[in-house]
Amino acid sequence: MRLEDKVVVVVGAGQTPGDTVGNGRAAAILYAREGASVVLVDCDISSALETQSRIAEEGGRSTVVQADITNEQDCEAFARKAVESYGKIDVLHNNVGIAGGDGLVHEVSGEAWDRIMAVNLKGMFLSCKSVLPAMKQQQSGSIINISSIAAVCSANIAAYKTSKAGVNALTHQIAMDYARFGIRANAIMPGLINTPMAIEGISKARRIPKEQLIIERDARVPLGRKMGTAWDVAYAALFLASDESRFITGVVLPVDGGQSARIG
């Protein structure tokens, strides 16, 4: 019960269909297991409802809100719903990210660039902006933005990399600007994680078997030559959401089996 009596908003609480659990769903389930009331935000209402069903099966409490995080009014609405339902917002967990149409700089269309930036960076900004008034009023809060090691590692996905580097910078800015209000902001940079968005999504885009992709990705991870799971990211987020990390803010934490620590 590390989050007993806390209210957590998980943006991107659904997931892409697949064989494993996605980052947003794993985090939402874990938060509920640890005693939090969870507000499940997603543009795909049916997927968010699946997450809610999983939480209910374990006796947890949650509320579902459909939202497009690139829309400021939608973000304001889910923050308002959280306060109306549970009286406060202790934690914001920002999990949404896309990479469709990305590639080398000369390959990316202006439209694809704008869409990736709108979801990955503007969406993070609007989500954070929407909860900050409530957190300021209560003089406490923890914001956890899910970035990527692509922000600091070589990657052939120019728009995604740039957007995630922006997420790191945004997180640092929030941490410094709102520390005096008791609000913490930290980012997590997942590495190669075995999730449906990664495995089913990339294997389909590359037109290769999932098994081949898993072997390729496992081989690139220094720690145990095996990808992490969504639960690895969720447990890191749980620490940052809990009072155990009360003196930690402005941190960008890799959860990547050592991949981003490689030099040379």
Secondary structure, DSSP 4 states (H G I P E B T S, - for coil): -TTTT-EEEEET-S--SSSS--HHHHHHHHHHHTT-EEEEEES-HHHHHHHHHHHHHTT-EEEEEE--TTSHHHHHHHHHHHHHHHS---EEEE-----TT--SGGG--HHHHHHHHIIIIIHHHHHHHHHHHHHHHHT-EEEEEE--GGGTS--S-HHHHHHHHHHHHHHHHHHHHHGGGTEEEEEEEE-SB--HHHHHHHHHHHT--HHHHHHHHHHT-TTTT--B-HHHHHHHHHHHHSGGGTT--S-EEEESTTGGG---
